[in-house]
């Protein structure tokens, strides 16, 4: 029987434009790209040249610090460009896709008969191992790490996130194969929501199923780690996105790398919400096509409104992106007296507006911060939305001040930037908390290297 964990802290933000459970068509793409920045914590080294032909599954770049970890091309074709930025940083590797796709054959494998080393070896050869992250530091892990456990969260509860149960339909076999493969390495904890009922989740084999009953961010893998097996100094846990588990299962079941994922198209600025099947690296302009509302004041996000990245015109579908979101930019709004006016449509966690009297409703929020950055206010705001056994405000203060010893005492090894996304949303000081936590983790990683 699954273990049920009830969480009371958190906040559900109901935004207009949740993806309907319907499939949308996608414009075919001629060019794809893989972006090294999607994999936090690595220094990429390109192993292909412009004009070279690659097959789907061939490595485009590797981790310079661990060359065994490669990153597979989503398609077969000609390497059309290797884009670099300042100090020759690799920004993306572009591939002009073949009309007829070719795949590198890694061989079908029976995961029940594989050892932990054989599972690792298969993922490394296929360029998929880099899709595994770790705590501490919230970075892509390396094969020489020894995890005490592996966590997979199938609960997506951030505003406008896609429903993984809908994404899972038709891919249950690959998902189970991926879970079984990971269980050869360490104990796997699968986190699901109280309202999720898919048999592939509730009755998943070779894993410990834990039901999380509570508001967002119950679906954050960091929250689940904190409530099941907290990370102490010197310990490591692996975290895997549920879609990456499907990637792993496809590899073992077919012998080929397929980076096709089901992505939610959501937001109030989308003409028709729904889901699309698209490869990692597909240009967002092809995914969205003519589905953007006729309005120039639109923010396109590679991800959800809390943790997504603002997409440029050349943006492609991220390696860990489960939704593409379109919300109002808000730069065309001009309000007299700002927040002081009584309102009946705006959302407020402090009941500053009368909307709290109207019960549960959806809100069409824009991207404005509605205030300027100021000194940190110790008001307990973070603790109300952070269901972890840490003092969020004191941890952030220790990161800002650079007190590493204090950070360790306050549990920095257990957190990732996304755990502070809701705290950033409710923060009256308007501090970029996710950026602060990311910088703190990077500094601590260098200090402990």
C-alpha positions in Angstrom: 0.0 0.0 0.0 1.3 3.4 -0.9 2.6 5.7 1.8 0.4 8.9 2.0 2.2 12.1 3.0 -0.1 15.1 3.8 1.4 18.6 3.3 -0.4 21.7 4.5 2.1 24.5 3.5 2.0 25.7 -0.1 -0.2 27.7 -2.5 -2.2 26.7 -5.6 -2.4 29.4 -8.2 -5.2 28.9 -10.6 -4.4 30.6 -13.9 -6.5 30.9 -17.0 -5.5 28.7 -19.9 -4.8 25.3 -18.5 -4.1 22.8 -21.3 -7.1 20.8 -22.4 -6.7 17.1 -22.9 -6.6 17.2 -26.6 -3.8 16.7 -29.2 -2.8 19.6 -31.4 -1.0 19.4 -34.7 2.7 20.5 -35.0 4.3 22.2 -37.9 7.1 20.0 -39.2 10.6 21.4 -38.5 13.6 21.4 -40.8 16.2 22.3 -38.2 16.6 21.2 -34.5 19.0 22.3 -31.8 20.4 20.9 -28.5 21.2 23.5 -25.9 23.9 22.7 -23.3 22.4 25.2 -20.8 19.5 22.9 -20.4 21.8 20.6 -18.4 22.9 22.5 -15.3 26.4 22.0 -14.0 28.3 20.8 -17.1 30.9 22.4 -19.3 30.2 21.3 -22.8 32.8 20.1 -25.3 31.5 19.7 -28.8 32.5 16.4 -30.5 31.0 17.1 -33.9 31.9 19.5 -36.7 29.8 21.7 -38.9 28.9 19.7 -42.1 29.2 16.4 -40.3 26.3 13.9 -40.6 24.9 12.4 -37.4 22.3 9.9 -36.6 19.6 10.2 -33.9 21.4 9.0 -30.7 24.9 10.1 -31.7 26.5 12.5 -29.2 26.7 16.2 -30.1 28.7 17.3 -27.1 30.0 15.8 -23.9 30.7 17.0 -20.4 34.3 18.3 -20.4 34.7 17.3 -16.8 33.4 13.8 -17.5 33.7 12.9 -21.2 31.8 9.6 -20.7 28.6 11.7 -20.4 27.5 12.6 -23.8 24.2 14.2 -25.0 22.4 12.6 -27.9 21.2 14.3 -31.1 17.3 14.2 -31.3 17.4 13.7 -35.0 19.6 12.5 -37.8 21.0 15.1 -40.2 23.8 17.5 -41.0 25.3 19.6 -38.2 24.4 23.0 -39.7 25.9 25.3 -37.0 27.7 25.4 -33.7 26.7 28.7 -32.1 29.0 30.2 -29.5 28.7 33.2 -27.3 31.1 35.2 -25.1 34.4 33.4 -24.4 33.4 30.8 -26.9 30.7 29.4 -24.7 28.6 26.8 -26.6 25.1 28.1 -26.9 23.6 25.4 -29.1 24.3 22.8 -31.7 22.0 22.9 -34.7 21.1 20.0 -36.9 19.4 20.2 -40.3 17.1 17.1 -40.2 17.1 14.4 -42.9 13.9 13.6 -44.7 14.3 10.0 -43.7 15.5 9.6 -40.2 18.3 7.2 -39.2 18.9 5.9 -35.7 21.9 4.5 -34.0 21.1 1.0 -32.9 22.0 0.3 -29.3 20.3 -3.0 -29.1 17.1 -4.2 -27.4 17.8 -5.2 -23.8 15.8 -7.0 -21.1 16.2 -4.8 -18.1 15.3 -7.6 -15.6 18.6 -9.3 -16.5 20.8 -6.2 -16.3 23.1 -5.1 -13.5 23.5 -1.6 -12.2 26.7 -1.1 -14.2 25.1 -2.4 -17.4 22.2 0.1 -17.0 24.6 3.0 -16.5 26.7 1.8 -19.5 23.7 1.7 -21.7 22.5 5.2 -20.8 26.0 6.6 -21.2 26.5 5.0 -24.7 23.1 6.4 -25.8 23.8 9.9 -24.6 20.9 9.9 -22.1 22.7 9.7 -18.7 22.9 13.5 -18.6 19.1 13.6 -18.1 19.7 12.4 -14.5 20.1 15.2 -11.9 21.3 15.1 -8.3 20.9 16.7 -5.0 22.9 18.4 -3.5 23.5 21.2 -6.0 20.6 20.5 -8.3 22.9 19.7 -11.3 23.3 16.9 -13.9 25.0 14.0 -12.1 28.0 11.9 -13.1 28.3 8.1 -13.3 30.9 7.9 -10.5 28.4 9.2 -7.9 26.7 6.6 -5.6 23.1 7.6 -4.9 21.4 6.5 -1.7 18.1 6.7 -3.6 16.5 7.8 -6.8 13.4 10.1 -6.8 10.9 10.5 -9.6 8.0 12.9 -9.2 5.0 12.2 -11.5 3.0 15.0 -9.9 3.0 18.3 -11.8 1.2 20.9 -9.8 2.7 24.3 -10.7 0.4 26.7 -12.4 -0.4 25.7 -16.0 1.8 22.6 -15.8 0.8 19.7 -18.0 -0.9 16.6 -16.6 1.6 13.7 -16.6 -1.2 11.2 -16.6 -2.3 12.5 -20.0 1.3 12.5 -21.2 1.7 8.9 -20.0 -1.1 7.5 -22.1 0.2 4.9 -24.6 3.7 5.0 -23.0 3.0 3.0 -19.9 5.3 0.1 -20.9 8.3 2.4 -21.6 7.7 4.2 -18.2 7.7 0.9 -16.3 10.8 -0.3 -18.1 12.6 2.9 -17.2 11.6 2.6 -13.6 12.8 -1.0 -13.5 16.1 0.0 -15.0 16.7 2.7 -12.4 15.8 0.3 -9.6 18.9 -1.7 -10.5 21.0 1.2 -9.4 19.3 2.2 -6.2 15.9 2.3 -4.4 13.5 4.3 -6.5 10.8 6.5 -4.9 7.9 7.4 -7.2 5.9 10.4 -6.0 2.3 10.8 -7.2 -0.6 13.1 -6.4 -3.7 12.2 -4.3 -5.9 12.7 -7.3 -3.8 10.6 -9.7 -5.3 7.2 -10.5 -3.4 5.9 -13.6 -2.6 2.2 -13.0 0.9 2.7 -14.3 1.5 5.1 -11.4 -0.5 3.7 -8.6 0.6 0.1 -9.2 4.1 0.8 -10.5 6.5 -2.1 -10.0 10.0 -2.1 -8.6 9.5 1.2 -6.8 8.2 2.7 -3.5 5.1 4.7 -4.3 4.4 7.7 -2.2 1.2 9.8 -2.4 1.6 13.5 -1.7 -1.6 15.2 -0.7 -1.3 18.9 -0.5 -1.0 22.2 -2.5 1.8 23.2 -4.8 4.8 22.6 -4.5 4.0 19.1 -3.4 5.1 17.9 -6.8 8.6 19.3 -6.4 11.1 16.5 -6.2 13.1 18.4 -3.6 10.0 18.6 -1.4 9.5 14.9 -1.7 13.1 14.2 -0.9 12.9 16.3 2.2 9.8 14.5 3.4 11.1 11.0 2.7 14.9 10.8 2.8 16.6 14.2 3.5 20.0 14.8 2.1 22.8 15.3 4.6 26.3 16.5 3.8 28.2 13.8 1.9 25.0 12.0 0.7 23.7 12.1 -2.9 20.3 11.3 -4.3 19.4 11.2 -8.0 16.3 12.9 -9.4 14.8 12.1 -12.7 12.0 13.8 -14.6 9.2 11.3 -15.4 9.5 12.0 -19.2 13.2 11.1 -19.0 12.2 7.8 -17.4 10.1 7.2 -20.6 13.2 8.1 -22.7 15.2 5.4 -20.8 12.4 2.8 -21.2 12.3 3.4 -25.0 16.0 2.9 -25.2 15.8 -0.5 -23.6 12.6 -1.6 -25.4 13.6 -0.5 -28.9 17.4 -0.1 -28.8 17.0 3.5 -30.2 17.0 7.0 -28.7 13.7 8.8 -29.1 13.5 12.2 -27.5 9.8 12.7 -28.4 7.9 14.1 -25.5 4.3 15.2 -25.0 4.2 18.9 -24.1 1.4 21.1 -22.8 0.6 24.3 -24.7 -1.1 26.6 -22.1 -1.8 30.1 -21.1 -4.3 32.9 -21.6 -2.6 34.0 -24.8 -2.9 30.7 -26.5 -5.7 30.4 -29.1 -6.2 26.7 -28.5 -4.7 24.9 -25.5 -3.8 21.3 -25.6 -0.8 19.0 -26.1 1.7 18.3 -28.8 4.1 15.6 -29.4 7.5 17.2 -30.2 11.1 16.3 -30.1 13.5 18.0 -27.7 15.1 20.8 -29.7 12.1 21.6 -31.8 11.9 25.4 -32.5 9.1 26.9 -30.4 7.9 28.9 -33.5 7.1 25.6 -35.2 5.3 24.2 -32.1 3.2 27.4 -31.6 2.8 28.2 -35.3 -0.5 30.2 -35.6 -1.6 29.4 -32.1 -0.6 32.7 -30.5 -3.3 35.3 -29.8 -3.1 38.4 -32.0 -1.3 40.5 -29.5 2.3 41.8 -29.5 2.3 41.9 -25.7 2.9 38.2 -25.1 5.5 36.5 -23.0 6.5 33.1 -24.3 7.9 30.8 -21.6 9.9 27.6 -22.0 8.2 26.1 -19.0 5.6 27.2 -16.5 5.0 30.7 -15.1 6.9 30.0 -11.9 10.1 28.4 -13.2 10.0 28.8 -16.9 12.6 30.7 -19.0 11.7 33.6 -21.2 11.9 32.3 -24.8 13.6 34.3 -27.6 12.7 34.1 -31.2 15.3 31.3 -31.7 14.3 29.3 -28.7 13.8 25.6 -28.9 12.0 23.1 -26.7 14.1 22.5 -23.7 15.4 19.1 -22.6 13.4 19.2 -19.4 10.5 21.3 -20.6 7.0 19.8 -20.1 5.0 22.8 -21.1 5.2 26.0 -23.2 3.3 28.8 -21.7 2.0 32.1 -23.1 0.9 34.8 -20.7 0.4 38.6 -21.0 3.6 40.6 -20.8 1.8 43.5 -18.9 3.9 46.2 -20.5 0.8 47.8 -22.1 -1.0 48.2 -18.7 -1.1 51.6 -17.1 -2.8 51.9 -13.8 -3.5 55.0 -11.7 -2.5 54.5 -8.1 -1.3 51.0 -8.8 -2.1 48.4 -6.2 -4.0 50.8 -4.0 -7.2 50.6 -6.1 -9.9 48.1 -5.0 -9.9 45.2 -7.4 -12.1 42.2 -8.2 -10.0 40.4 -10.8 -6.5 40.4 -9.4 -4.9 37.7 -7.2 -3.4 38.4 -3.8 -2.0 36.1 -1.1 -2.5 38.7 1.6 -6.1 39.4 0.8 -5.3 42.9 -0.4 -8.1 42.6 -3.0 -11.7 41.5 -2.7 -11.2 38.4 -4.9 -10.6 36.2 -1.8 -14.4 36.6 -1.1 -15.3 35.1 -4.5 -14.1 31.6 -3.8 -12.0 29.4 -6.1 -11.6 31.1 -9.5 -9.0 31.4 -12.2 -6.8 34.5 -12.8 -5.3 36.0 -15.9 -2.0 37.2 -14.4 0.6 39.0 -16.4 4.4 39.0 -16.1 4.7 42.3 -14.1 6.6 42.2 -10.8 4.4 45.0 -9.4 7.1 46.5 -7.2 10.8 47.1 -6.8 13.5 45.1 -5.1 14.0 46.2 -1.5 15.5 45.0 1.8 14.5 41.6 2.9 11.5 41.6 5.2 11.5 38.8 7.8 7.8 38.2 7.8 7.5 34.4 7.6 6.2 34.6 4.0 8.5 31.9 2.7 7.6 29.4 5.4 3.9 29.5 4.6 4.6 28.2 1.1 7.7 26.0 1.7 6.7 22.5 3.0 10.2 21.6 3.9 11.9 21.3 7.2 14.2 24.3 6.7 14.1 28.0 7.5 13.8 29.5 4.1 14.3 33.1 5.0 17.4 32.5 7.1 18.8 30.2 4.4 18.4 32.9 1.7 20.1 35.5 4.1 23.0 33.2 4.6 23.4 32.8 0.8 23.3 36.6 0.3 25.9 37.1 3.0 28.1 34.3 1.7 28.2 32.4 5.0 28.8 28.8 3.8 28.9 27.2 7.2 25.5 28.7 8.0 24.1 27.6 4.7 25.1 24.0 5.4 23.5 24.2 8.9 20.3 25.5 7.4 19.9 22.7 4.8 21.2 24.0 1.5 22.1 20.5 0.4 18.4 19.6 0.2 17.1 22.4 -1.9 17.0 23.4 -5.6 16.0 26.8 -7.1 12.6 25.6 -8.0 11.8 25.0 -4.4 11.8 28.7 -3.9 9.7 29.6 -6.9 6.5 30.0 -4.8 8.4 32.0 -2.1 9.6 34.3 -4.9 6.0 34.7 -6.1 4.8 35.8 -2.6 7.9 37.7 -1.6 7.0 41.3 -0.8 10.7 42.2 -1.1 10.7 41.2 -4.8 14.0 39.3 -4.5 15.0 37.0 -7.3 15.1 34.0 -4.9 15.7 31.3 -7.6 18.7 33.1 -8.9 20.1 33.7 -5.4 19.7 30.0 -4.5 21.3 28.9 -7.9 24.3 31.2 -7.3 24.6 29.9 -3.7 24.6 26.2 -4.9 27.2 27.0 -7.6 29.5 28.6 -5.1 29.1 25.8 -2.6 29.8 23.2 -5.3 33.1 25.0 -6.3 34.1 25.2 -2.6 33.5 21.4 -2.1 35.1 20.3 -5.4 
